[in-house]
Amino acid sequence: MPDGLKLDSLNFSDGKKLTLHGTAPPDKVTEINKFEAALRNAKVNGRRFFDALGGEQFSTHPMPGGVSWILILELKRTEVK
């Protein structure tokens, strides 16, 4: 996670859904967007870790002194053979 971003909460639910809530100074919006893109495109053993179409729309909201952000991702699951 880039310097300046603060992770306020992390929740893992339903065995596949990762929700991150955080805050940042107003000049860190670009870093928030880069962090979101990096997570969505993260790979393990050459395969995407998160489902590119899963989860929910990434959002930021202005607040006094900065921005709040929420990122909801879904693990990319494959069937075990």
Secondary structure, DSSP 8 states (H G I E B T S, - for coil): --TT-EEEEEEEETTTEEEEEEEE-GGGHHHHHHHHHHHHT-EETTEESB-TT-S---EEEEETTEEEEEEEEEB------
